[in-house]
Amino acid sequence: MHDENCIFCKIASGAFGTEFSYEDGNVVAFDDLNPQAPVHVLIVPKVHHANIIDGVPSETLASMAAAVKAVAEQRGIAETGFRCIMNTGKDGGQAVMHLHMH
């Protein structure tokens, strides 16, 4: 499903020409426009899911995990460590209601 009003759906579909640091059949990864850390990448499914409890297929979750590993290795932080978070819902700090991982 694609939500035509969702900014992450638009980015994941390539509508803005965003440079992806990782892409597979299920997800894309790109730099956050408002980084809160020296390395701040967003991993976003290509299909719209509001959050982690929105019936996300296991293949999509596996792609998100693969993207984390690939981006961490690409950015040279796989060995030194990093934080990976996924906010869920307004009260959980989710600002864009499209599943994504920081």
C-alpha positions in Angstrom: 0.0 0.0 0.0 1.1 3.5 -0.7 -0.3 6.6 1.1 -0.2 9.5 -1.3 0.0 12.0 1.6 2.9 10.3 3.4 6.3 11.9 3.0 8.1 8.6 3.6 6.0 6.9 0.9 7.0 9.6 -1.5 10.7 9.4 -0.6 10.8 5.6 -0.8 9.1 5.7 -4.2 11.9 8.0 -5.5 9.6 11.0 -6.0 12.2 13.4 -4.6 15.3 11.9 -6.0 16.6 11.2 -2.5 20.0 9.4 -2.5 19.7 6.0 -0.8 22.6 4.6 1.2 20.8 1.2 1.0 18.0 -0.2 -1.0 16.4 -3.7 -1.5 13.0 -4.8 -2.7 11.4 -3.9 0.6 13.2 -0.9 2.2 15.3 2.2 1.6 17.8 3.9 3.9 18.7 7.6 3.6 20.3 10.3 5.8 17.9 12.2 8.1 17.5 15.8 7.0 17.6 16.9 10.7 20.3 14.7 12.2 20.4 14.2 15.9 23.7 12.3 15.8 26.8 12.3 13.7 25.4 9.3 11.8 21.6 9.5 11.6 20.0 7.3 8.9 16.4 6.4 8.4 15.3 3.0 7.3 11.9 3.0 5.7 9.8 0.3 4.2 8.6 0.9 0.6 5.1 -0.2 1.5 3.2 2.0 4.0 2.8 0.6 7.5 1.9 3.1 10.2 4.2 1.4 12.8 5.7 -1.8 14.0 2.4 -3.3 15.1 0.6 -2.6 11.8 0.9 -6.1 10.3 4.4 -5.7 9.0 5.5 -8.8 7.0 8.5 -10.7 8.4 10.3 -10.1 5.1 10.1 -6.3 5.6 11.4 -6.6 9.1 14.2 -8.8 7.9 15.1 -6.2 5.2 15.1 -3.5 7.9 17.6 -5.6 9.9 19.7 -6.2 6.9 19.7 -2.5 6.1 20.9 -1.7 9.7 23.9 -4.0 9.2 24.7 -2.8 5.8 24.6 0.9 6.7 26.5 0.4 10.0 29.3 -1.3 8.0 29.2 1.3 5.2 29.5 4.2 7.8 32.2 2.4 9.8 30.2 2.2 13.0 29.5 -1.6 13.0 32.4 -2.3 15.3 32.3 0.8 17.5 28.6 0.8 18.2 25.4 2.7 17.5 21.9 3.2 18.7 18.9 1.9 16.7 15.4 3.0 17.6 11.8 2.7 16.3 9.2 5.0 17.9 5.6 3.9 17.8 2.7 6.3 17.9 2.4 9.9 19.0 2.9 9.1 22.7 6.0 7.0 21.7 7.6 9.9 20.0 6.8 8.9 16.4 6.7 12.1 14.3 6.0 10.6 10.8 3.3 7.9 10.9 5.1 5.6 8.5 7.1 2.8 10.1 10.8 3.8 10.2 13.9 3.1 12.1 16.6 5.6 13.2 
